[in-house]
C-alpha cells in the first residue's frame, strides 16, 4: 500500500539526495513543498504518513525576518505531540528540537566538512549504528540542546548533540546522512559565500565528498531503511 511523505525543502540543492530511492522503494509517494514559498498553514499536519524537514542556510531564531518559520513550528508541533513519523535534517532537526522545547544556539565555530560521529549507547543500538566510523557531512554554525525526554544519539567535539529521538517515530539529525558525492557540486556553488567567510576551500570539500561519499551513501540508506522499518505497519 502506498503511503505519503511530505518533504519540506528550503533550498533546491538540499534535497533528499540518495534517500529518494529508499523512500520510493518503501512505496512512499513523495511531495515536495518549498517551505516559505508555498503555503503551509492550509495543510493538515496530520495528513501525511511521514514528514521530512530538510536543511537550509537560515536560523530557526530568525522568525522576524522569516515569518514562515513560525508557521513551520506550529505545523511540526501538532505532529510531534502525537508522535507521528517526522524526521529533521540540520535546520529541520533544529526546528524539531525547538518545537519540543530545546534551544538552538550558536556554536564556538562552524562545523563544515566530513567527519565521523561519536555514537551514544542508544545510537549504537538504533539506525545510526550503520554510521559507526563513517565520515558524515556536517554543515552548520548553530546547534540544539537535547529536548526534555529525548534520547541523545550522537555527538562531535564541536556539537554535543548531533542527533536525538523520541521513540521510533521522531528523529532529528544535525548532520547530513542523505548526502553522498553525487550532486555535491551544487552545495559548493550554493554555499560559496559561507565557505569564503569561513575560509574553507571548496576543492578540499570536493575531494572529501569524492572520498567519503560512496560509503556515506551506503550507510545513510541503511540508516533510513532501518528507521522506516521501526514503525512500518
N, C-alpha and C positions, 0 to 999 in steps of 0.2 A: 504494500500500500504506500502510495506517495505521501510525503509529508512536506510541510512548507518551512523554509528557512528565510528569514528576513535579515538582510545584510546592511548594516548602517555604515556607509563609506563617507570619508571626509575629503580625501584627495584621490584622484583616479588611479594613481600608481600604487597606492597602498590598498591592494585588493586581497582576495582570498588566496592568491598565489597557488601553490600546489595543494591547498586544501580543497579547491573547487572540485577536483576529480574524486576526492574521498566522499564529499557530500553527495555528489551526483550518484556515485556507486551505492550509497546508502539510501537511494531513492528520495532525496530531498529535491524539491522544486525551489530554485533559488530566485530571490527577488532582491535586487539592489535598490537602496534608497540613498540618494546623495544628500546626506544629512546637512541641514542648514539651507538647502536649496529647495528640496521637496518637502511638502507639508507632512509633519509627523503627528501633530496634535489631533488630526482627524482619524488617525489609525487606532485600532483596538490593540493595545499592547499584549492582550491575552490570546489573540487570534493565531499568531504564528506558532508552529510547534517548536521552533528554535529561533533565537535571535543571536546574531554575532555582531559585535560592535568593533569596528576596525580602528586603526591608528590614525594619527594626523598631527600636524605641526602646531596646534594651538594648545592652550592650557585650559583645563576644566575650571580654573578660577577666573577666567576672562568672560564671565557671564554678562557683564555690562557691554562689552564690545561685541560679544557673540550671543545674543539672547536665545538662540536655538539650543544652547547648552542646557538651559533651564527646562525647555520642553523635553529634551532627551532624558534628563534626570527624572522628571515626572513619569515619563514612559517606562523607564527602566525600573523605577521604584515599585510600580504596580506588579511587574513580573517577578521581581526579586522577593517581594513579600510572600508570594505564593510558591516560590522555589521553581518557577517554570524555566526550562532549559535556556540558559543565557551564558554566553562566553564573550569576554572582552580581551582585546589585544592592545597593549600600550595605552593610548588615550582611552580606548574602550574599557580597559581594566581600571584606569583611574576614575572614569565615570561610575563604574560599578562600585568601586571602593567608597567613593564619596556618597553615593546613594545609600550605601549600607552603614554610613556613619563614620567612615575613615576620613583621614585628612590627606590632601595632596599638597606637597611642599617641594621647594627647590632642593636640588642636590648640591653637594660641595663642588662637583664638576659634572660636565655632561658625560654620558656613557654611550659612545658610538663605536661600533665595531663588533667583531665576532669573538666571543669568549664563553667558556663553559660555565655552567651554573654549579652552585653548591646545593644539592638537594637535601631537604629535611627528611626525617624518617618517614613522614607521611608522603612526601614527594616520591620517595623510592618505592613506595607500595602502590602508587597510583599510576595514571597515564604518563606522568613526567619521567618515569623510570627509563623510558626509551631515550631520554636526553642525557643520561648519565655519561659524562665525559665528552659530550658533543658540543662544540662551539656553536652558540646560537647568536642571532643578530640582536644587538642592543642599539637603541636609537632614542634616547630620552635625556632630558635635563631636569625632570621632576620625578618624584617617587611618591608612593602612598603608604600610609600606615595600615596595619592589619586591622580590618573591621572587627568589632567585638563579636566573638563566637565563630570567627572564620578560622580555617586551618592554613597555616603557612606551609608553602610547598618548596620554595627555593629562595636563594639569595646570591648576591655577589659582594665583593668587597666595597663597592660603591653604593649598592642598593640592598638594604637588609631584607626587604620583602619583594621578591621578584614574581611571586605568584601566590594565590590563595584559592581556597574552595569552600563552598558550603555544601556538604553532602556530595551527591553525584551529579547534580544538575546545574550548579553555578560555579564558574571558574573565571578568574581574572589573571592574565599573564602580562607582566610588564614588558617582556621581551617579544621577539617575533619568530615563532616557530613555523610560520606559514611561508617564510621566505627562503628561497634557495638561490642559485646563481642565475636562473632564468628570469629575465626582466629586471635584473638588479640595476642595470644602467639607468632605468627610469628614476630610481631612488637617488642616484648620484646627480642627475640633472635637476630633479625637483627640489632637492635639498642643498643646492650649490651654495647659497648664501650662508646657511647654517654651518656647512663644512668649512667655508672660508673663515667665518667668525671664530670657529673652534680650532683653526689651523690644523685641519685633518686632511690628509692627502686623498683625493678621490682614487688615485691609482692604487694606493695601499688597500683601500676598502675593496676595490675591484678585484685585486689579487686574493684577498681574504675570502671573498664570495666564491671565486673560482675554486679555491682550495677546499672550503668547508661546505659549500652549497649542496653538493650531491649527498653528503652524509646527513646534513640537516633536513633535506627534503625527505629522505627515507625515514628518519627518526620522527620528524614532525607529522608525517602522515600516520605513522603508527600511534602517536600520541592522540591524534584526533579520532582515529578509529576506536581506540580503547575508551575514550571519553564518551563517544556516542553510544557505544555498546553498554555503558553503565546505566543508561536509562531507557534503552530500547525496549519497546513492549512486544 
